[in-house]
Amino acid sequence: ASDFSKFAKPSSKQFEEIKVNELIASVVMMYSDHGTNITTQFDTREFIISGVSEELRRALVNLIKNAQEAIPEEGIISLQTSWNKSGKKVEISIHDNGKGIPENEATNIFLPNFSTKTSGTGLGLAITRKIIEEHSGSISFSSELGKGTTFTITLPLKNS
């Protein structure tokens, strides 16, 4: 019910300054106790965006959770930040070496109620995309069957 509620209403929370690398590190720290093999590679720049950290954290958790479910037991999830070529945005990449997304599912993964899992609501990626778009960003992915998937979030830097 809370997923449906979150998807239906826009954010009413106040935007604040967020240090991207710190936000990602805090999310990764949550998973370090669960035995998930997560690596990070942060750009040396301090990326500052304007947003709601709780919502962006939820978007990252959704992507990491999906990656976790896609990888084999010895799988690896890697998160990376980088400077977007335009110089006014940060890119956050979440990569896994899991099973990949079949082509026939790729066009539907951001649609509400689409799930390949028996227990899923089909709202995780729809909510993630909505959160990113509410932050004037974009999300895309590339995937190769049997090799893994990379989701890339692009967000505008504060005062850019």
C-alpha positions in Angstrom: 0.0 0.0 0.0 2.8 2.4 0.8 4.4 1.8 -2.6 1.2 2.7 -4.4 0.8 5.8 -2.2 4.4 6.9 -2.9 3.9 6.4 -6.6 0.7 8.3 -6.7 1.7 11.5 -5.0 4.4 14.0 -5.7 7.1 14.8 -3.2 6.2 17.6 -0.8 9.5 17.6 1.1 11.9 20.5 1.0 15.0 20.1 -1.1 18.4 20.4 0.6 22.0 20.2 -0.3 23.2 16.6 -0.7 26.7 15.4 -1.1 26.3 12.5 -3.6 29.3 10.4 -2.6 28.3 10.6 1.0 24.7 9.6 0.2 25.9 6.6 -1.8 28.4 5.6 0.9 25.6 5.6 3.5 23.4 3.3 1.4 26.4 0.9 0.7 27.1 0.8 4.5 23.5 -0.5 5.1 24.3 -3.5 2.9 27.8 -4.2 4.2 26.2 -6.1 7.1 24.2 -8.3 4.8 27.1 -10.0 3.1 26.5 -8.4 -0.3 29.7 -7.8 -2.2 29.4 -4.1 -3.1 32.3 -2.0 -4.4 32.4 1.8 -4.9 34.5 4.0 -7.2 33.9 7.7 -6.4 35.1 10.5 -8.6 37.4 12.7 -6.5 35.1 15.7 -7.0 32.6 16.6 -4.3 29.3 16.4 -6.2 26.5 18.5 -4.6 23.0 18.3 -5.7 19.7 19.7 -4.5 17.2 17.1 -3.4 15.4 15.0 -0.8 18.0 12.6 0.6 15.4 10.2 1.9 13.9 9.8 -1.5 17.2 9.5 -3.4 18.3 6.9 -0.8 15.1 4.9 -1.6 15.9 5.1 -5.3 19.4 3.7 -4.7 18.1 1.0 -2.4 15.6 -0.1 -5.0 18.4 -0.4 -7.6 20.7 -2.2 -5.3 18.0 -4.6 -4.1 17.2 -5.5 -7.8 20.9 -6.0 -8.5 21.1 -8.2 -5.4 18.3 -10.4 -6.7 19.9 -10.6 -10.1 23.4 -11.7 -9.1 24.6 -15.2 -8.3 25.9 -15.8 -4.7 29.4 -14.7 -5.7 28.1 -11.8 -7.6 29.3 -8.2 -7.4 27.5 -4.9 -7.4 29.5 -1.8 -8.1 28.5 1.8 -7.7 30.4 4.6 -9.3 30.1 8.4 -9.6 31.5 10.5 -12.5 31.4 13.9 -14.0 28.9 14.1 -16.9 30.4 15.2 -20.1 28.3 18.4 -20.0 30.1 19.3 -16.8 26.9 20.3 -15.1 25.7 16.9 -14.0 26.8 13.9 -11.9 26.3 10.3 -13.1 25.7 7.5 -10.7 26.2 4.0 -12.2 24.9 0.9 -10.5 26.3 -2.2 -12.2 25.8 -5.9 -11.4 27.2 -9.1 -13.0 23.9 -10.8 -12.8 21.6 -12.5 -15.4 20.7 -9.4 -17.3 17.4 -8.2 -18.6 15.8 -10.0 -21.6 15.0 -7.7 -24.5 11.3 -8.5 -24.3 11.2 -7.2 -20.8 13.4 -4.2 -21.3 10.7 -1.9 -22.7 8.5 -2.5 -19.7 10.8 -2.3 -16.6 9.9 1.2 -15.7 6.1 0.7 -16.1 4.0 0.5 -12.9 2.8 -3.0 -12.0 5.5 -4.7 -14.2 7.4 -7.4 -12.3 9.2 -10.5 -13.2 9.1 -11.6 -9.5 6.3 -13.6 -7.9 6.5 -11.4 -4.8 7.1 -8.0 -6.3 4.6 -5.2 -6.6 6.1 -4.0 -9.9 6.5 -0.5 -8.5 10.2 -0.4 -7.5 11.7 0.8 -10.8 8.6 3.0 -11.5 9.0 4.7 -8.2 12.8 5.0 -8.7 12.3 6.7 -12.1 9.6 9.0 -10.6 12.0 10.1 -7.8 14.9 10.7 -10.3 12.6 12.8 -12.6 11.3 14.8 -9.6 15.0 15.7 -9.0 15.2 16.9 -12.7 17.3 13.9 -13.5 17.1 10.9 -15.8 17.6 7.2 -15.5 18.6 4.7 -18.2 20.1 1.2 -18.3 22.0 -1.2 -20.5 22.0 -4.9 -20.1 23.5 -8.0 -21.6 22.0 -11.4 -20.9 24.3 -13.5 -18.7 26.7 -10.6 -18.1 24.8 -8.0 -16.1 23.0 -4.7 -16.1 24.1 -1.1 -15.5 21.6 1.5 -14.4 22.8 5.1 -14.9 21.2 8.0 -13.0 22.1 11.5 -14.2 21.3 14.4 -11.8 22.0 18.2 -12.2 24.5 19.7 -9.9 23.4 22.4 -7.5 23.9 25.9 -8.9 24.8 24.6 -12.4 
